[in-house]
Amino acid sequence: MQDDASNVHQRSSPARKIALFRALFRGREDVYPRRFESRRTGKSGYQPACANEWVRGVCDKPKVKCAECPHRRFLPVTNEAIRWHLSGRDAQDRDFVMGVYPMLQDETCFFLAADFDKADWREDAAAVLQTCRRLELPAALERSRSGNGAGEFKDVKQACAATTRVIDETKPDRKAARYYDRAYAVYRDLYPSLKDDFKAIAGLEG
């Protein structure tokens, strides 16, 4: 993946960019969430993309909640959907932002995402990123939609073991001590909530 990523650039073909995107953000393939924003209330969020949404005689929103609807037909992740996401517009020229359900049905995942949104998010993100680099753990930093936070994405194969090594070191040098403290704080807040949060997203248990 490292070689593929280094060879994809601004002028690369859409197919190569889509392939890279799918490799980096690999989650459930049978369903994906789509961002919505209410024109009336301004409320925004993500919900599973459904082929029957607003289909007359089939979709009973808002009377029946999506999670309780017997007619749900999830849309799978496709190259076309990724293309819409990267361009920001779907086939009907509507705004299009998709998400990913990282937790697979067997409770495994290919990447780990950490959200930094507290007052000192810059320091927290920098601490974790530096720790990952020190342990040669692949990581990428992304600025949040609001601009007041950041997210990091890591290869989950090594993430737990690497983070454990960080917090178990008994004699960190003084220069790095503050990074261990921050990395531990992020890990402590992140780990207990991973499983429950991912399984509860949009009623996708099981």
N, C-alpha and C positions, 0 to 999 in steps of 0.2 A: 504493500500500500504506500510505503514511503516513496518508492520510485514513481508510482503512478501519480501521487500528489505533486511531486516536484516537476513533473512533466506537463501538468495541466496549468494553463495560463489564460489570460484574458482573450487571446485569439484562438484558443482551442475550440474544437467543434462542439456544438451543443450536446452531442451524444457522449463525448468524453466528460464534459462537465456534469452531466446527469449521472453518469456511471460513478464518478468520484463522489458526488453528493450522496448517492444511495449507499456507497461503501462506508462513508463516514457516519451517516445517520441511519444506521440499519436497525429496524425494529420490526414490529408486526407487519406482515405483508398483506394480510387479509382485510385490514381496516386502517384508516388514518383519520385524525381529527382535522376539522376545518374551522378556521377562525370566523366568528360572527361578531357583528356589532349592530345593536338595535338603533335604528334611526330615531325612534320615539324616546327611549330612555338613555341612550348612549352606552348602555351596558355592553361589555364585550367578553368574549371567552372562546372556548373551543368545544366542539361537539363532534361525534363521529359522523363522517360524511355518509349520507344515505341516499340511495338511488330513488327512494320513494318520497323524499322530503317535498312537501307541498303538492304532491300529486293528488288531484281532486278525487274524492271517493276512497282514497287509501290512507292518506296522511290526515290525522285528526288533531294536529297541533293548532293551537296551544291547549286544547281540551285534554288531550292525552299526552303525557310526557314521553319523550323519545325512549327513555329507559324502560317504559312500560308498554310500548307499542308492539303488537304482534306482527306488524308488517315491516319491521326494520330489515333493510337489505343493504348491508355495509358495502361501500365501494373499496376495492383493493388498491394498493399502491401500484401505480403504473408510471412508465416514463413520461407519458403525457401529463399526468398530474404533477410530476416533478418539474416539468417544463413550465407549467402554469405557475407553480410556486416561484420559480426563479425569475419569471417575467413579471409576476404580480397580477396577472390577468388570466381568467379562464377562457374557454371557447366562446362564451357569451359576452366576453369583454367586461366581466365583473371582477371586482377585487377578489384576489385569491391568495390566501395564506394557509398553508397546511402545517400540521405538526407531526409528531411521531409518538407512537406508543412503544416505549423502549422495552417494557417488560413483556416477554413472550409468554405463551400459555403454559410453558413448563417452568416458569418463574426464573428464567435466565435472561441475560441481556448482553448486547455486544458493546455498549458504551455506557458510561456513567456521566451524568450531568449534575453539576453543583451550581447553585444559584447564590450570588452574593449581592444582597440588597440592603444591608445595614449601613449605618453612617460611615463606617470605615471600610466599605466594600473594596476600594482600590487596594488598600493594604492587604486585606484578606486574599483577594485574587492574586496579587503579586506574590504573596507568601506561598500559596499552594502551587502556583505555576513554577516558581523557583525550586520548590521541593520536587516537583515532577521532573524537571530538567536535571536536577542533581541525581535522581534515581534512574534517569534515562527512560522515563515513562511518557509516552506520547500524550500531549495535551494541547488544546487550542482554546484561546480566549475569545469570547464574543460579547460585544456591547449589547445591552438590553434595548428593547424597543423604546423605552422611556428615556434612555441615556443616563439613567441614574442607578446603574447596576451592571453586573456582568455575569456570564456563565462560562464554565469550563467543561470541556468534553474530553474524556479519557478512555483509553482502551481498558475495558473492565476486566480482562483476563489478569492483568497485573495490579489493578487499582487497589483492591483490598489488601493484598500482601504488601504492596509498596507502602501504603498508608500505615499499616501496622508496624513496618520497620521504622518508619519515621517516629512514631510516638513511643516506640520501645527503646530507642537509643538512650542510653543512660548518661553519656558524657558528650553532649553536643558542644561544639566550640562556641565561644561567646558571640561571635559575629552572626552565627546562624540561630542562636537560641530563640530570638523573637519570632523567627519563621516557624520553628517547631511549635511554639505556643499557639500561633494562629492556625497552623495546619491542624493541630489537635482540636481546636475549638470548632473548626468547620466540619471535621470528621465526626465529632461528637454530635453535632446538630443534624448532620446529614444521614448517617447510617440507620438510626432507629426508625426513621420515617420512610425509608425507601420502599419497602415491600408493600406496606399498607397504602401509601399514596398512589403507587403505580397500579395496584390492583383495583383501587376504588375509582380511578379516572373514568368518568362518563359511564359508569355501570358496566364495565367490561370484565367483571370478575369471571374467572373461568375461561 
